[in-house]
Amino acid sequence: MSLLSDPRLAEAAGHLPDYLGNHLRVSLAALALGLAVSMPLAILARNRPVLRGALLAVASIVQTVPGLALLALFYPLLLALASLTLSWFGFDFSAFGFLPAMLALALYSMLPVLRNTITGLNGIDPALIEAAQGVGMTERQSLVSVELPLALPVIMAGIRTASVWVIGTATLSTPIGQTSLGNYIFAGLQTQNWVFVLFGCVAAAALALIVDQLLALLESGLALRRRVRAGLGGAGIAALVAAALVPALARTPSSYVVGAKTFTEQYVLAALITERLQAADLQATTRAGLGSSVIYEALASGDVDLYVDYSGTLWLNQFHQTSIEPREKLLTDLKALLAKQDITLFGTLGFENAYALVMPKKRAEALGIHSIADLVAHAPTLSIAGDYEFFSRPEWAALRKAYGLSFRMQRQMQPDFMYAAVASGDVDVIAGYTSDGLIAKYDLVTLDDPKQAIPPYDALLLLAPKRAQDEKLKAALKPLLDRIDIATMREANLRASGNDADSSPASVARWLWQKIGEH
Amino acid sequence: MTPALISYTHVSKRFGGGAVTAVNDVSLDVGTGEFLAVVGGSGSGKTTLLRLANRLIDADQGTITVEGEDVRALDPVGLRRRIGYVFQSGGLFPHLSVGDNIGVTPRLLGTRPSEIATRVDELLALVRLDGGGYRNRLPHELSGGQRQRVGVARALAAKPRIVLMDEPFGALDPLTRDALGEDYRALHKKLALTTVMITHDMTEALLLADRIAVMGGAKLLAQGTPAELSESREPYVLELMRTPRRQAERLNALLPGAGPP
């Protein structure tokens, strides 16, 4: 099947107005803010060597922070700030999505603008500045009508660099809740939907190129005094700004936001829930690719209305409980803990997605390993791989403590690649997810946990405080409760990790609904 | 002598925290309608002396008056708009057209655009750049001599009584320089200007100026008409005065028939 007739392409194109509009909005806002802050700073600093050095040093340091980390840092920062303003001034704001993304990106855009503006202004022939004084210009007049125009090519080069950086880096704002073209990339990477990944990359690159070329047009039009050219560049940019603003004005705030974390199962379940809500005539949108702690805070503050989490994750990570309790008891206690934050534990979906140590079945049999206890003796000669968070999670600490496990080497991997890696022998053991479809596909086995070091991980539907009494929502969700067993979820996950037209979260969600609807 | 339009009284200026003396106790009057040339080598303090008059530089000691007013009591920006200034090698703004360069001071003074346009045409004619569409050209599209003509037009745009010139023709080829000097001298007379011109070239000073001031080592060594200067007792001044004549004699000897009969 050719790429052009692939239904995933049509699905991707369907998201484009939303993703592109949001991407453009956050990028342009960040650039505008970045420019508004860094231009005056640069002008102020041009004759002050100490300030200049300090500014450039700070901006350079910011630049060395990876984009993803910078974006991630702004979330807790704003969250803390919001709780401060709430206790001091009686109001708070959403630390989710647009605000942290825009602030982080604005910070990111500052270095090239600062550096080029300072360089451009300091590179002007001193004789011309003297001439400006000599003909009777004030300092401000000299700056506006002589120095800035002369430095314009260098300044514009900085602005163009900043805009390309910001548009590129904005793809990383998906995990903190800002919809962007990165949604294609994050979703595509998780569900092995390469059409999505490619689509997102091409769209982001095209946007960056277009903005860059429009700025170039504007710049050369100004420099060469060609009104038409400058006008075209300016009009193009104005059109982009307008395009970014229109959907923001028309947005309906009343729709339900369904959150999803950054792995395949979450994409599928969010798609399923969104579809169910829409079937019940409720407006619903999916916000996928959110970080684990981001999504919980977003639910608590109402930026996300509902999502699926797992009992063990909440128990250990959110509430920092150290005791491991039996399944039912843990659920009851968890419900009480959640209720204290006004979050509704609406119910379980019926399956568990626990961490488990996973090996190829043949290898395990050959070594005589059935449980983690059997693994202990072999571990010092074996390597283990986990997802990006596993080795810093309490489960790993609990496992090592309970069994005295110690491996030769440990590696972090993209979750979807772990299973192939352990199947091919690149690593010996992985910390996999029990509901993952790839376990069956690669003929892997999950090792028993006789000491119950790993807590239960029932999939749970959580509702935001403001949805606690929403009976329409609850009625729409009710048919999903306790209907998805582990085998069904594994199959759904396997389907979603395929690289074909039926593997998009939406189509798998449709398959899943048919399957559980039959019961 | 006519009343002084610019007057320096015991003026001194040091740079670098007092380490370098640029102007040392100079007293000098420039009369109304006078063309004064200030002659001196590099580092003699002549350029500093010029810039003190429109407060591009402020004096450490002494008093400078312009049209009878102490410059320290005046707003420097307003003062500069009142005085024409011709920069070494033009000082034209490369991003502005010839017309915009010439009109810059009137625009700062709030003159109406239509008036500025008329004025620009007048000035272009005055410096013999009328015709040929110079008005919309950019400075880099002009020759050195044309640029300097634009520089002169810009200095005259706001109808100043005083024009300060910082080695205005120094970087030009001899023919252009000669023509431009003659043209400016005519303008000086026609517009009843008072001109102070810096130059390192005594021949130029002798040909253009009514009076000459000689600077050396930050001091004013001598001032007077060419005739008065030839009687100076300063060896440096005498040497400066003799050089053009000696050169002329050598040229006459080399090129028989070229000189006076």
Interface residues (C-beta under 8 A of the other chain):
Chain A: A127 L128 E130 A131 A132 Q133 G134 V135 G136 M137 T138 Q141 V146 P149 L150 A223 R225
Chain B: N54 L56 V77 G78 R80 R81 Y85 F87 Q88 S89 G91 L92 F93 P94 H95 S97 V104 T105 L108 L109 R154 A158
